[in-house]
Amino acid sequence: MRRFVGLGGLTVFVLIYVAIAMVVGANHILQLPGIVQLVYFAVAGFAWTIPAMWIIKWMRRGPQSDTAA
């Protein structure tokens, strides 16, 4: 069940992230110099991987036990 929830959350997150990155890029970044555009799109292209890694780690974790060792 954790994998299905994580997959749904990851899908929604990526879709929202891409939409926001496109709007910011199209409305604010395209009129800036080329090097700024390059840096923005490079960072925006890779920045989603950090939260995605957290979600994937959460998905792969097993159920938590409530007993103390």
Secondary structure in CASP SS format (residue, H / E / C, confidence):
PFRMAT SS
TARGET T0000
AUTHOR 0000-0000-0000
METHOD secondary structure of the structure
MODEL  1
M C 1.00
R H 1.00
R H 1.00
F H 1.00
V H 1.00
G H 1.00
L H 1.00
G H 1.00
G H 1.00
L H 1.00
T H 1.00
V H 1.00
F H 1.00
V H 1.00
L H 1.00
I H 1.00
Y H 1.00
V H 1.00
A H 1.00
I H 1.00
A H 1.00
M H 1.00
V H 1.00
V H 1.00
G H 1.00
A H 1.00
N H 1.00
H H 1.00
I H 1.00
L C 1.00
Q C 1.00
L C 1.00
P C 1.00
G H 1.00
I H 1.00
V H 1.00
Q H 1.00
L H 1.00
V H 1.00
Y H 1.00
F H 1.00
A H 1.00
V H 1.00
A H 1.00
G H 1.00
F H 1.00
A H 1.00
W C 1.00
T H 1.00
I H 1.00
P H 1.00
A H 1.00
M H 1.00
W H 1.00
I H 1.00
I H 1.00
K H 1.00
W H 1.00
M H 1.00
R H 1.00
R C 1.00
G C 1.00
P C 1.00
Q C 1.00
S C 1.00
D C 1.00
T C 1.00
A C 1.00
A C 1.00
END
